[in-house]
């Protein structure tokens, strides 16, 4: 199957150099995986901004969020206790650390293409011990006038799902970790189903099971239960290593359409889609056999971590689905899809 996307000719829409670091002594290494929403007649993105100290020859330095500020750690690249095989994570003396510290930053646009950082809106940074390595990859869902932000909370304790809510994007209620480690890729459905909130999420398993998409339900949007495994990886496929949900599922006449990412054994990330029953979202009725979008452009193939397309934000205009995505773990880009074309590309289960 051919790639179903129409990439914005203006891509990348945002480079690391387009934003200022949060404080002196740090540089922005990457912009990643924005949550997307509309507010005040504008298109907004909650961009993950990954920062680190400027790197020195022979030294690996990285930030950690402490109660009294950011602490910078420096380790010799030749230290025998250091394992640094991945640009995103290192292991030192048996403990894992991220090479960057991520926060969430608001940018907006009048045309959905040219984005800028508006005045008067705060940076969203980690709070407390469970977010000491930063917060990442926010999804945004608006339900009954309240915006729900679900994001990846990272610390030495592990990776879990944090939540904040807001009505005005200037004041926030912090609900802490709503799904404990190891879990991420959480997106709430855009409306309740039979009076209940629903959400996709992705537990991680290294020994038994796998990195699969799960479904959860809640009576209040904060406490989650009745977890059910929904979508698994497939051997010898583009989504053989891990799968994870994108933004809030899209309600169509045929079912709830979810755009998801899949990675293979070489850590190449593509996008696919699956369809859930409208009244019973635990029932998957169709799924992509092939990707609907895969890394092809130079800015998707080369960057901080290449061969990556990852989305957790979109805007819907009738049949047009505008997906904003992280490319090569460094740039923010956009692409257009036809929802009907995606639906027609799915393979329905018997």
C-alpha positions in Angstrom: 0.0 0.0 0.0 1.2 3.5 -0.7 1.6 6.1 2.0 -1.8 7.8 2.6 -0.4 11.0 3.9 0.0 14.4 2.3 2.9 16.0 4.1 2.9 19.7 4.6 5.3 21.3 2.1 6.4 23.6 4.9 7.8 20.7 7.0 9.4 20.7 9.5 7.1 23.2 11.1 9.3 23.6 14.2 13.0 23.1 14.8 14.8 23.0 18.2 16.3 26.4 17.3 12.9 27.9 17.0 12.3 28.0 20.7 14.4 29.4 23.6 15.8 27.1 26.4 13.9 27.2 29.6 16.9 28.5 31.5 20.5 29.5 31.0 23.0 26.7 30.8 20.7 24.4 28.8 20.1 23.8 25.1 17.1 22.3 23.3 18.2 19.0 21.8 14.8 17.9 20.4 11.1 18.9 19.9 8.8 15.9 20.0 5.3 14.5 19.7 2.9 17.4 20.4 -0.6 17.1 21.8 -3.0 19.2 19.7 -6.2 21.1 20.4 -8.2 24.1 19.3 -8.7 27.1 21.7 -9.6 30.8 21.2 -10.0 30.1 17.4 -6.4 29.0 17.1 -4.6 25.7 16.6 -2.4 24.9 19.7 0.3 22.3 20.3 1.7 21.1 23.6 5.2 20.3 22.4 7.6 18.1 24.3 10.8 20.1 24.7 13.9 18.0 25.5 16.8 19.9 27.0 20.3 19.1 28.1 23.5 21.0 28.9 25.8 21.8 25.9 27.9 18.6 25.5 31.7 18.7 26.1 34.2 16.5 24.3 34.7 13.3 26.3 31.9 14.1 28.8 28.3 13.0 28.9 26.2 15.5 30.9 22.5 15.4 31.6 19.9 17.2 33.8 17.8 15.8 36.6 14.9 17.8 38.2 15.3 18.2 41.9 12.9 19.9 44.4 15.2 23.0 44.5 15.9 23.1 40.8 17.8 21.3 38.0 20.9 19.3 38.8 23.5 18.7 36.1 25.4 15.4 36.2 28.6 14.8 34.3 30.2 11.5 33.5 33.4 10.7 31.6 32.5 9.0 28.3 35.3 6.5 29.2 34.0 5.6 32.6 33.8 1.8 32.8 30.5 2.0 34.8 28.8 3.8 31.9 26.7 2.1 29.2 25.7 4.6 26.5 24.4 2.7 23.5 21.3 4.8 22.9 21.3 8.6 22.5 18.1 8.8 24.6 19.1 6.8 27.7 22.2 5.7 29.5 23.0 3.4 32.4 25.5 4.4 35.0 26.4 2.1 37.9 23.3 0.0 37.4 20.9 3.0 37.2 19.1 4.3 34.1 19.1 8.0 33.3 17.6 10.0 30.4 20.1 12.1 28.4 17.6 15.0 28.3 15.0 16.5 30.6 11.6 17.1 29.0 8.9 19.7 29.8 5.8 20.6 27.9 5.4 24.0 26.2 2.5 25.7 24.5 2.7 27.1 21.0 -0.2 28.3 18.8 -1.0 29.2 15.2 -3.6 31.2 13.2 -3.2 29.0 10.1 -2.1 25.6 11.5 1.3 25.9 9.9 3.2 28.8 11.4 3.5 28.4 15.2 4.8 30.7 17.8 5.0 30.7 21.6 2.4 33.1 23.1 3.0 35.3 26.1 1.3 34.6 29.4 1.2 30.8 29.3 3.3 28.7 31.7 5.8 25.9 30.9 4.5 22.6 32.2 7.4 20.9 34.1 7.7 17.9 36.3 6.3 18.0 39.8 7.3 15.7 42.6 9.4 12.5 42.8 7.4 10.7 40.1 8.2 13.3 37.5 11.8 14.0 38.4 13.1 12.9 35.0 10.6 15.1 33.2 7.2 14.8 31.5 6.7 13.8 27.9 4.3 13.1 25.0 1.1 14.8 26.1 -2.3 13.9 24.7 -5.2 16.4 25.1 -8.9 15.6 25.2 -11.7 18.1 25.9 -14.8 16.7 27.6 -17.6 18.9 28.9 -15.5 22.0 28.7 -12.5 20.6 30.6 -9.2 19.8 29.0 -7.6 16.5 30.2 -3.8 16.3 29.7 -2.4 12.8 29.9 1.3 12.5 29.7 4.3 10.3 30.4 5.7 10.9 33.9 9.3 9.7 34.1 11.5 9.2 37.2 13.9 6.7 38.7 10.7 4.9 39.9 9.7 4.1 36.3 7.5 5.4 33.6 3.8 6.0 34.3 0.8 8.1 33.2 0.4 11.6 34.8 -2.7 13.8 34.4 -3.5 17.5 34.7 -6.7 19.3 33.9 -7.4 22.9 32.9 -10.1 25.2 31.4 -7.9 28.2 30.5 -4.4 26.8 30.0 -3.0 29.1 32.6 -4.1 27.4 35.8 -3.9 23.6 36.2 -5.0 20.9 38.6 -2.3 18.3 39.0 -3.8 14.8 39.6 -0.5 13.0 39.9 0.1 9.6 38.5 -3.2 8.0 37.5 -1.8 4.8 36.0 1.4 3.5 37.6 4.6 2.1 35.9 5.3 0.8 33.5 2.8 2.6 31.3 2.5 5.4 28.7 0.7 6.4 25.5 -2.6 7.2 27.3 -5.4 9.0 25.4 -8.9 9.6 26.6 -11.9 9.2 24.3 -13.5 12.5 23.3 -16.8 11.7 24.9 -18.3 9.3 27.4 -19.8 6.0 26.4 -22.8 5.0 28.4 -21.8 7.4 31.1 -18.2 6.2 31.4 -14.9 7.7 30.5 -12.7 5.4 28.3 -9.0 5.6 27.6 -6.3 3.8 25.6 -3.0 3.1 27.4 0.1 1.0 26.9 1.6 -1.1 29.6 5.2 -2.3 29.0 6.4 -5.8 29.5 9.9 -7.1 29.0 9.6 -10.7 30.2 6.0 -11.9 29.6 3.4 -10.5 27.3 4.4 -7.5 25.2 4.0 -3.8 24.5 0.3 -3.8 23.6 -2.5 -1.3 23.6 -5.0 -1.7 26.4 -8.4 -0.1 27.1 -9.5 1.2 30.5 -12.7 2.8 31.9 -13.5 5.2 34.7 -16.5 6.8 36.4 -14.7 10.1 37.0 -11.8 10.4 34.5 -9.1 10.0 37.2 -9.5 6.5 38.7 -9.1 3.7 36.1 -10.1 0.1 36.0 -11.6 -2.8 34.0 -8.4 -2.9 32.0 -8.6 -5.0 28.8 -5.9 -5.9 26.3 -7.0 -4.5 23.0 -4.3 -4.6 20.3 -1.1 -6.7 20.1 2.0 -6.6 18.1 2.4 -8.8 15.0 5.4 -11.0 14.2 7.3 -10.2 11.0 5.3 -7.0 10.6 6.0 -3.2 10.7 4.5 -3.2 14.2 6.3 -6.3 15.5 8.1 -4.8 18.5 5.6 -2.4 20.1 2.4 -0.6 19.5 0.9 2.5 21.2 -2.1 4.7 20.8 -2.0 8.2 19.4 -4.5 11.0 20.2 -8.1 10.7 21.2 -10.0 8.1 19.0 -12.1 9.7 16.3 -15.8 9.0 16.3 -17.1 7.9 12.9 -20.3 6.2 11.6 -18.3 3.0 11.4 -16.7 3.0 14.8 -14.0 4.7 16.9 -11.0 5.2 14.7 -7.6 5.3 16.4 -4.3 6.3 14.8 -1.5 4.3 16.4 2.3 3.9 16.1 4.0 0.7 15.6 7.7 -0.1 15.7 9.6 -3.1 14.3 12.7 -4.9 15.6 15.0 -2.2 14.1 13.0 0.6 16.0 11.5 2.0 12.8 8.3 3.8 13.8 5.3 4.0 11.4 1.6 5.0 11.8 -1.4 2.7 11.4 -5.0 2.7 12.4 -7.6 0.4 14.0 -11.4 0.6 14.4 -13.4 -0.1 17.6 -17.1 -0.7 18.0 -19.0 2.5 18.9 -20.9 1.0 21.8 -18.3 -1.5 22.9 -14.8 -0.1 22.3 -13.2 -3.3 23.7 -14.1 -4.9 20.4 -11.6 -4.2 17.6 -13.4 -4.6 14.2 -10.7 -3.6 11.7 -7.0 -2.8 11.6 -4.3 -1.6 9.2 -2.4 -4.4 7.5 0.2 -1.9 6.2 1.3 1.5 7.5 -0.8 4.5 6.6 2.4 6.6 6.9 6.0 5.5 7.2 9.4 7.4 7.4 10.3 8.6 3.9 11.3 12.3 4.1 14.8 13.2 5.1 13.6 14.9 8.3 11.9 11.6 9.3 14.9 9.5 8.4 17.6 11.6 10.0 17.7 13.4 13.3 18.2 12.7 17.0 16.8 9.2 16.5 16.0 8.5 12.9 13.4 6.5 11.1 10.6 7.7 13.4 7.1 9.1 12.8 5.2 9.4 16.1 1.9 11.2 16.7 -0.3 12.0 19.7 -2.2 15.0 18.3 -4.6 15.8 15.5 -7.3 18.2 14.2 -10.4 17.1 12.4 -12.1 19.2 9.6 -14.9 17.0 8.2 -13.2 14.2 6.3 -9.8 15.9 6.6 -7.6 14.7 9.4 -4.6 16.9 10.1 -2.0 14.9 12.1 0.9 16.7 13.8 3.8 14.4 14.5 7.3 14.1 15.8 9.9 13.3 13.1 13.2 11.6 13.9 12.7 12.5 17.6 13.8 16.1 16.7 11.3 18.0 14.6 7.6 18.8 14.6 5.8 18.2 11.3 2.3 18.0 9.8 0.4 15.9 7.3 -3.1 15.6 5.9 -5.2 12.5 5.6 -8.7 11.6 4.4 -10.6 9.8 7.2 -12.6 7.8 4.6 -9.4 6.7 2.8 -8.0 5.4 6.1 -11.3 3.6 6.8 -11.2 2.0 3.3 -7.6 0.9 3.8 -8.5 -1.2 6.9 -8.8 -5.0 7.0 -12.0 -6.0 8.8 -12.0 -8.9 11.2 -14.4 -11.8 10.7 
